[in-house]
Amino acid sequence: MTSEYELKAQARRLSKGLTALDRPVTHSQALDLIGLVHGKRDWKELVGLLKTQAAAATANTNEEFLQFLEYALRCKGLDEFDIDEMVHEVTAPDVASSINNQGLYDQLQHLLEAYGSRDALLEQMHKEVRSFTFVEPVVRATAWGHNIPAVEFDALPWLMQADGDELRALLQTSRSGQVGNCDVGDGVALWSQDHGRDFHRKDRQELKALFERIHHQAQALPDVLGVTVNIDAEQLEAFLEERLAHEPEVLRELLALLDAVR
């Protein structure tokens, strides 16, 4: 959806064009016409839609941030007990105990609401949680094509939303000593160009450019292989050990598959 600023600019251009045609309208009327152009009853309804979409985008971004913050904490050996005091500091006593009985993600969500912004939450955590410093976790991956330079991207968002069967398929079908050198790995890169984290927009743009070049190349050279993907095996191993710590049998199976690829 276009931003409110851009829509107002459209209204100004529309007003100017109608004036040139001897059909002058007020700025308010021009705004309502822009609302109609975008399928809404008037400007107010269109702005309401913009606000709803902006709120949804913020919620999605916060959810993503909390998922990776939780992962970063657990990678440092920290859990819900390490942020109990923070919860008590910003919460009424009768509510704090209830929140502390919930999982780490729920605690972090409550703290984000209490502090009002991600930066404020991180600043407080750096002060209070055993000298914790948030370093954005990544699982590095590389994608390239025939005579097409490699592009680096973060495979962690895909890995965090993948289920056990998808992780198993990724490892079972990898070949040539490269994790992700398979159809599933191609899918990881393709998924990442549209669903990677907001703060990895540059990665996503480079991936899109890579796939566009590969698409054009395939039309001219149909026998040339498409994209090749390689996921950092050590970082993937660390992710699996953290993600599947409570599923030891599945973890052993996937680590055995990973060892077979390396």
C-alpha positions in Angstrom: 0.0 0.0 0.0 1.2 3.5 -0.9 2.2 5.7 2.1 0.0 8.6 3.3 2.6 11.1 2.2 2.6 9.7 -1.4 -1.3 9.7 -1.4 -1.4 13.3 -0.4 1.1 14.1 -3.2 -1.3 12.3 -5.6 -4.2 14.5 -4.3 -2.2 17.7 -4.9 -1.3 16.6 -8.5 -5.0 15.7 -9.1 -6.1 19.0 -7.8 -3.6 20.8 -10.0 -4.7 18.8 -13.1 -8.4 19.4 -12.5 -7.8 23.1 -12.1 -6.0 23.2 -15.4 -9.1 21.6 -16.9 -11.3 24.3 -15.3 -12.7 21.8 -12.8 -11.2 23.1 -9.6 -11.7 21.2 -6.3 -10.7 21.8 -2.8 -7.8 19.9 -1.2 -10.3 17.9 0.9 -12.3 17.0 -2.2 -9.1 15.9 -3.9 -8.2 13.6 -1.0 -11.7 12.0 -1.1 -11.2 11.4 -4.8 -7.9 9.7 -4.1 -9.8 7.5 -1.6 -12.3 6.6 -4.4 -9.5 5.8 -6.8 -8.1 3.3 -4.3 -11.5 1.6 -3.9 -12.5 3.3 -0.6 -15.5 5.5 0.2 -13.4 8.5 1.0 -10.1 9.7 2.3 -10.9 8.9 5.9 -11.6 5.3 5.1 -8.4 5.0 3.1 -6.3 6.5 5.9 -7.9 4.0 8.3 -6.8 1.1 6.1 -3.2 2.6 6.0 -3.1 2.7 9.8 -4.5 -0.9 10.1 -1.8 -2.1 7.7 0.9 -0.1 9.5 -0.1 -1.6 12.9 0.0 -5.1 11.4 3.4 -4.6 9.9 4.7 -3.3 13.3 3.2 -6.3 15.1 4.9 -8.7 12.6 8.3 -6.9 13.0 8.0 -7.0 16.8 7.2 -10.7 16.7 10.2 -11.4 14.5 12.4 -9.3 16.8 11.2 -11.2 19.9 11.8 -14.6 18.3 15.4 -13.7 17.5 15.9 -12.0 20.9 14.7 -15.2 22.6 17.0 -17.3 20.4 20.0 -15.0 21.2 19.3 -15.3 24.9 19.1 -19.1 24.8 22.3 -19.3 22.8 24.0 -17.5 25.7 22.6 -20.1 28.1 20.0 -17.7 29.5 16.3 -18.5 30.1 13.1 -17.1 31.6 14.6 -17.1 35.2 17.3 -14.6 34.1 14.7 -11.9 33.4 12.4 -12.4 36.4 13.7 -9.3 38.1 13.1 -7.2 35.0 9.5 -8.4 34.8 9.0 -7.5 38.5 10.5 -4.0 38.0 7.9 -3.0 35.4 4.9 -5.0 36.6 2.5 -5.0 39.5 3.4 -7.7 42.0 0.2 -9.7 41.6 0.7 -9.8 37.8 4.5 -10.3 37.7 4.3 -13.8 39.2 1.8 -14.9 36.6 4.0 -13.6 33.8 7.1 -15.2 35.2 5.3 -18.6 35.1 5.0 -18.2 31.4 7.7 -18.9 28.8 10.6 -16.7 27.9 8.9 -15.4 24.7 5.8 -14.3 26.7 8.1 -12.5 29.2 9.9 -10.7 26.5 6.7 -9.7 24.8 5.5 -8.2 28.1 8.7 -6.3 28.6 8.6 -4.9 25.0 5.1 -3.5 25.7 6.3 -2.1 29.1 9.4 -0.4 27.7 7.6 0.8 24.6 10.4 0.2 22.0 12.9 -2.4 21.0 15.8 -0.1 21.7 14.6 0.7 25.2 14.2 -3.0 26.0 17.7 -3.9 24.7 19.2 -1.0 26.6 17.7 -2.2 29.8 18.6 -5.8 29.2 22.3 -4.8 28.5 22.3 -3.3 32.0 20.5 -6.0 34.0 20.8 -9.4 32.4 24.3 -10.8 33.3 26.0 -8.3 31.0 24.0 -9.6 28.1 24.7 -8.0 24.7 22.4 -8.6 21.9 24.2 -9.7 18.8 21.9 -10.5 16.0 22.1 -14.3 15.5 22.6 -15.5 11.9 23.1 -18.7 10.0 25.1 -17.6 7.0 24.3 -18.9 3.6 25.5 -18.3 0.0 23.6 -18.5 -3.3 25.1 -18.3 -6.8 24.5 -19.3 -10.4 26.6 -20.2 -13.4 28.9 -17.2 -14.0 26.8 -15.2 -11.6 28.5 -13.8 -8.5 27.6 -15.3 -5.1 25.1 -13.5 -2.8 25.3 -13.9 1.0 22.1 -14.1 3.0 20.8 -15.2 6.4 19.1 -18.6 6.4 18.1 -18.4 10.1 14.5 -17.0 9.4 13.7 -20.0 7.2 15.3 -22.4 9.8 13.3 -21.0 12.6 9.9 -21.4 10.9 10.8 -24.9 9.4 9.4 -28.0 10.9 11.3 -31.2 11.6 10.4 -32.8 8.2 11.7 -29.7 6.3 14.9 -29.7 8.2 15.3 -33.5 7.6 14.6 -33.0 3.9 17.2 -30.2 3.7 19.9 -32.5 5.1 18.9 -35.7 3.4 18.9 -34.2 -0.1 22.1 -32.0 0.2 24.9 -33.2 -2.0 28.5 -32.4 -3.0 29.6 -31.6 0.6 27.4 -28.5 0.7 24.5 -28.1 3.0 21.6 -26.7 1.0 22.9 -27.8 -2.4 19.6 -29.3 -3.3 16.0 -28.4 -4.2 15.2 -27.6 -0.6 18.2 -25.3 -0.4 17.0 -23.6 -3.6 13.7 -23.1 -1.8 15.4 -21.6 1.3 17.0 -18.9 -0.9 13.7 -18.3 -2.8 11.8 -18.0 0.4 14.4 -15.7 1.9 14.1 -13.2 -0.9 10.5 -12.5 0.1 10.4 -13.4 3.8 13.8 -12.5 5.2 14.0 -10.1 8.2 13.2 -6.4 7.6 16.6 -5.4 8.8 18.1 -7.6 6.0 16.4 -5.8 3.1 19.8 -5.5 1.3 20.1 -9.3 1.3 16.6 -9.7 -0.1 17.2 -7.2 -2.9 20.4 -9.0 -3.9 18.7 -12.4 -3.8 15.9 -11.0 -6.1 18.5 -9.7 -8.5 20.2 -13.1 -8.4 17.1 -15.0 -9.3 16.2 -12.5 -12.0 19.6 -13.1 -13.6 19.2 -16.9 -13.3 15.8 -16.7 -14.9 17.1 -14.7 -17.9 20.0 -17.1 -18.2 17.8 -20.1 -18.2 15.8 -18.8 -21.1 19.0 -18.4 -23.1 20.9 -21.4 -21.8 18.3 -24.0 -20.7 20.9 -26.7 -20.0 22.8 -24.5 -17.5 22.0 -25.4 -13.9 20.1 -22.8 -11.8 20.9 -21.6 -8.3 23.4 -23.3 -6.0 23.1 -22.8 -2.2 25.5 -23.5 0.6 24.5 -23.1 4.3 27.2 -22.7 6.9 27.4 -26.1 8.6 28.9 -25.0 11.9 26.2 -22.3 12.4 23.5 -24.7 11.4 24.8 -27.3 13.9 24.7 -24.6 16.6 21.1 -23.7 15.6 20.0 -27.4 15.7 21.5 -28.0 19.1 19.6 -25.0 20.5 16.3 -25.5 18.6 16.1 -29.2 19.4 17.6 -29.3 22.9 14.4 -30.8 24.2 14.1 -33.4 21.4 17.3 -35.4 21.7 16.4 -38.2 19.4 15.5 -35.8 16.5 18.6 -33.8 17.3 20.8 -36.9 17.0 19.2 -37.9 13.7 19.7 -34.5 12.2 23.3 -34.1 13.4 24.1 -37.5 11.9 22.6 -36.3 8.6 24.6 -33.1 8.8 27.8 -35.0 9.5 27.1 -37.2 6.4 26.9 -34.1 4.2 30.1 -32.4 5.5 
